[in-house]
């Protein structure tokens, strides 16, 4: 028994005593600075999404023009996931100039750059502003002419929501029969994949009291008797435009 007791006493004697040390003031200050720095960093970063048209892609970044016309920088890394318009997995090498994409990730307010986590090819709607120059009641299509001389076929479908815009800017739901030529209009929709310059409208707005651009009015074909629009006066009588 004694040899064991001597061994324990010897073992205890050679183990150094460990005293708890209180952190110094400099260590506390350093910790506070690290916490403050991290908090400030977190305040600068937020989750955000950006949509636009690619102007340049390569290396580890993508430049795109957003819906307001501003150039945005999208950074990518090994965690960034890419997908095409059908949802199939792609990569940075598949991103081309002129492509429409949406990016979701961490936006740094200081650098104004987005570190993307997901980048998807998207199909954004077209916005066409012009004047109604033709109306085809059989195919439920109207023609919009723009001030730069372009013409677009606009298909009014079952999914299309049409509105008349009054002078006081109130909106009234309207069917195809209420749409008349020589009116300013805005259409929102997607290009037909088979017919060039044809738009499948999701929204169609026409304005009753805004004068047409003279350039647009000049190309409107002369109306024959069968295509003249008849407008209700609200009193039971109808007026036919001269």
N, C-alpha and C positions, 0 to 999 in steps of 0.2 A: 504493500500500500504506500509505503514511504517513497519508493522510487517514482511512483506515479504522481504523488503530490509534489515532489521536487521538480518533476518535468513540467507540470502545469505552472508552477511559480516561475520557472525559467522562461517558459513560453510567453507568459504575461509580461515579464520584465523586458523582453526584447521587442514587443509590439509597441510602436510609437503612439503616443496619444494624439488624437485628432481633435483639434479645437475648431468649433464652428466659427467661421470668419464672417463678419458683417460686411456687406458690400460697401465699397468706398463711394464718396460723393461723385467722383468722376465716372464710376461705373453706372451709377443711377442716372446721371445726366446723359450718358451715352445711350442707355436704354430708352430714355424719354425721347431723345432725338430720333432714334430708329422708329419708335412708335409714331411720332409726329410725321416723319417722312412717309411712312406707309399709309397713314390716314390721308395725307395730302395727295399721294399717288392714286389712292382709290377714288378720291373726289374728282380727279382729272379724267377718270376712265368710266365709261358707261356703255351698256349694250345698245347697239343701234343698227339700223339697216339702211342701205343706200342702193338706189336703183338708177341706172343710167346706161349710156352707150359707150362702149369701149373705144378709147382713142389711141391707146398703146398698151401692150402687154409683153412682159419678158422679165427674166431674172426672178426676182421675188416680189414684184409689184405689178399692179394694173392701174392705169389711169383711165378714168371715165368721166364723161360729161353728164351731170345729173339733170333732173327735170327742170331745174332753174337755170341751166346753162353754166353752172360752176364746174370746174375741174376738180375731181376728188381723187385721192391716192389710196389705193387698197393694197395693203401688205399681205403676203401669203407666207405660210411656213409649212412644215411637214404635217401639221394637224389640220390644215385647211382641206375641206371636202368640196369636190366639184361635181355638178350634175348638169346634163343637157335639158332641153325643154321637155323631153319625155321622161326625165327622172333617172336616166342611165348615168352611171359613174363616168366622169371624164377627168381631165387634168388641166394644168395651166397651159400646156402646149396646144390645147383645143380652143383656147380663147383667142378670137381674132378681132381685128379692128372692125368697128361697126356693129359688133354683136351687142345685143341688149342683155344685161345681166342684173341680178340682184345679189347683194352681198350683206351678210349678217355677221356681226362680230363685236369686238371691243374697240370703241372709238375713243381716241385720246384728244381731249379738248385743247391741249396745249399745242400738239403737233398737227392737229386736224387730220389725222390719218386713222384709217380703220384697219385693225388686224382681223382679217376675215377668218371665220370658222366655217362658214358655208357660202359657196358661190354657185348660184343657179342661173342657167340661161332662162330668160323670161321673154314672154311675148307681150309687149306693152301696147295699149290701144293708141290708135292714131286720132289726132284732133285736126279736123279740117274746117276751116272758116271760109265761107264764100256765099254766092248767091244762087238761088234755085233757078236754073235756066230751062229745064225740061221736067216733065212728069209723065210717067208711063203707068197708067192705072191697071193695065193687064199684068205687068210683071212686078208691080208694086216697087218701082224704082224711080228715083229722081236723079237729076244731074246737077252737081254743084260745080260752079266755075269759080276759080280763085283769081285774085287781082294780078297774079303773075302769069296768067294765061293757061293754067292747067285745068283739066276737067276730070271729075271723079263720078263714077257711077255709085250711087248709094242705094243699097238694098234694104228696104224696110221689112223686117221679118217679124215673126210672132214674138220673138224675144225683145224687139225694139220698143223702147218707151219714148213716145213722141210728145212734145210739149209746145204749146204756143206761148210766146213771151209777150205780155202786154206792155203798154207804154209805162205803166207804173211798176214794171218788172215782176208782176205776179205770173205764176206758171199755171197753165191749164192743160190737163191731159187732152191729147188730140189724136184722132185716128188719121189714117192715110188720106181720107177724103177731104180733110180740112187743110191739107198742105197745098199751097198755091205757089205758082211761079212768081218771079220778080220779088222774092222775099230773101232777106239775109238769113243765113242758117249756119248752125254749127252741128257737125256730126262727130260722134265718138264711136269708134269701132275698130275692126280688124280687117286687114286686107284679105281678099279672097286669094287662096293659094293657086287657083287655076286661071283667074281672069285678072289681068293687069289693070290697075287703077280702079278696081271695084272694091268697095268697102261694105262689109256686113255690119250694119249699124246696131249698136246696143243702146245708144241715146241719140235723139234727134231733136234739136231746138230750132224753131223758126221765129223770126221777129216781125211783128206787124207794122211797126212805125219807124223803122230805120231805113233811110234812103240807101239804095244800092250804089256801090262803087260804079262810076260812069264806065270804067273799063269792062265791068261785068255786064252792065245793062246793054252795052253796044253789041254784045255777041248773042243776046237772046233772040232766037228766031221770031219772025212775025207770027202772030197768033191768027189762026183761021177760026171760023165760027165754031167748029167742033171742039176746039181746045180752049176757048175762052172760059174763064172762071166766073162762076155766079156766086155773088156774095149776098148773104141774108142781111136785111136791115133790122131784123128783130121785130118788125111791125107786120109781118105777113107778106110784105112786098119784097121783091128781089131786084137787085140792081145788077146789070151786066156792064162790065167795064168797057169803055169806048176804045 
